[in-house]
Amino acid sequence: MKEIVIKHHQIQTKLPKDFIFEDQKLIIPKNIHYENPIKITIEDDNNEALEIIVSENTSIKIILELASQEQTDHFYKLQLTAKQNSSVKYLLVSELLTAKATVEHYFTAARDAKLDLIGGFVSNVLDAKMHVDLKGEGAEVKMRAVAVSSDNHRQNIDVLIVHQAPNTFGNMTNIGIANKQGRIVLNGVEKIEKGMKHANAFQTLKGIITSDKAIVEVNPILLIDEYDVKAGHGATIGKIEENQLYYLMSRGLTQRESEKLIINGFLKPVIDEIDDEPLKERFVHLVNTRI
């Protein structure tokens, strides 16, 4: 796996062949299928902007890690553009220990581009936006976001998909898991603009609480200005099902162990996509300390 480290707005590592980095813009060349993931780490920069452009007909997996132990306020503005007929699997992992962090992430999909986006949020206090514009006919996005909060942590996650071309497809699945006095707000919005015929928009939001003082709020919203489309949404909030806990506890696990096992099952789609073993171990450890 190739690694790119950005610190103080500068590249700290050698770029892969034919990659270009200038003016906070990373350009990935066209007509290439990358077998191995590219990991990008933004280290201890509390005010960072980065634009990633995946050129035409290129297939790639990108892992973007935001990591900082600093307690100062953090603000990130990130952009990713998938050019025509490109295919991008993208994993964002946010581990920010500050008491105030803002992550704004904007995605654009051109004609026949395919985006598979995953967000894993285990920051202390975070306002995050994942905004996707499907600008080209045939563009597709699959969005999965998972947020985990504990103690007095607070995370607001806004996911927005806008269909700006006909024959586009958007599907989001957002999960919030809160323990102790943790608070999570998940807003899932999908908009189909007028004239965007044969667009498909689906969303599922799920909240799981493991403490009477924890709060998860989910808000699924569909905004549809066109008739000839398919759309649907659903939302649930609650504690882990008693029959699941009973089954695992009947096999010798404690209630705590059973809860962790079930919650790690919900997190599996994120965990399985982390190809970097140290990052995976750190993410799993941090999640399990919160639940």
Rosetta blueprint (number, residue, H / E / L):
1 M L
2 K E
3 E E
4 I E
5 V E
6 I E
7 K E
8 H L
9 H L
10 Q E
11 I E
12 Q L
13 T L
14 K L
15 L L
16 P L
17 K L
18 D L
19 F L
20 I E
21 F E
22 E E
23 D L
24 Q L
25 K E
26 L E
27 I E
28 I E
29 P L
30 K L
31 N L
32 I L
33 H E
34 Y L
35 E L
36 N L
37 P L
38 I E
39 K E
40 I E
41 T E
42 I E
43 E E
44 D L
45 D L
46 N L
47 N E
48 E E
49 A E
50 L E
51 E E
52 I E
53 I E
54 V E
55 S L
56 E L
57 N L
58 T L
59 S E
60 I E
61 K E
62 I E
63 I E
64 L E
65 E E
66 L E
67 A E
68 S E
69 Q L
70 E L
71 Q L
72 T L
73 D L
74 H E
75 F E
76 Y E
77 K E
78 L E
79 Q E
80 L E
81 T E
82 A E
83 K L
84 Q L
85 N L
86 S L
87 S E
88 V E
89 K E
90 Y E
91 L E
92 L E
93 V E
94 S E
95 E E
96 L E
97 L L
98 T L
99 A L
100 K L
101 A E
102 T E
103 V E
104 E E
105 H E
106 Y E
107 F E
108 T E
109 A E
110 A L
111 R L
112 D L
113 A L
114 K E
115 L E
116 D E
117 L E
118 I E
119 G E
120 G E
121 F E
122 V L
123 S L
124 N L
125 V E
126 L E
127 D E
128 A E
129 K E
130 M E
131 H E
132 V E
133 D E
134 L E
135 K L
136 G L
137 E L
138 G L
139 A L
140 E E
141 V E
142 K E
143 M E
144 R E
145 A E
146 V E
147 A E
148 V E
149 S E
150 S L
151 D L
152 N L
153 H L
154 R E
155 Q E
156 N E
157 I E
158 D E
159 V E
160 L E
161 I E
162 V E
163 H E
164 Q L
165 A L
166 P L
167 N L
168 T L
169 F E
170 G E
171 N E
172 M E
173 T E
174 N E
175 I E
176 G E
177 I E
178 A E
179 N L
180 K L
181 Q L
182 G L
183 R E
184 I E
185 V E
186 L E
187 N E
188 G E
189 V E
190 E E
191 K E
192 I E
193 E L
194 K L
195 G L
196 M L
197 K L
198 H L
199 A L
200 N E
201 A E
202 F E
203 Q E
204 T E
205 L E
206 K E
207 G E
208 I E
209 I E
210 T L
211 S L
212 D L
213 K L
214 A L
215 I E
216 V E
217 E E
218 V E
219 N E
220 P E
221 I E
222 L E
223 L E
224 I E
225 D L
226 E L
227 Y L
228 D L
229 V L
230 K E
231 A E
232 G E
233 H E
234 G E
235 A E
236 T E
237 I E
238 G E
239 K L
240 I L
241 E L
242 E H
243 N H
244 Q H
245 L H
246 Y H
247 Y H
248 L H
249 M H
250 S H
251 R L
252 G L
253 L L
254 T L
255 Q H
256 R H
257 E H
258 S H
259 E H
260 K H
261 L H
262 I H
263 I H
264 N H
265 G H
266 F H
267 L H
268 K H
269 P H
270 V H
271 I H
272 D L
273 E L
274 I L
275 D L
276 D L
277 E H
278 P H
279 L H
280 K H
281 E H
282 R H
283 F H
284 V H
285 H H
286 L H
287 V H
288 N H
289 T H
290 R H
291 I L
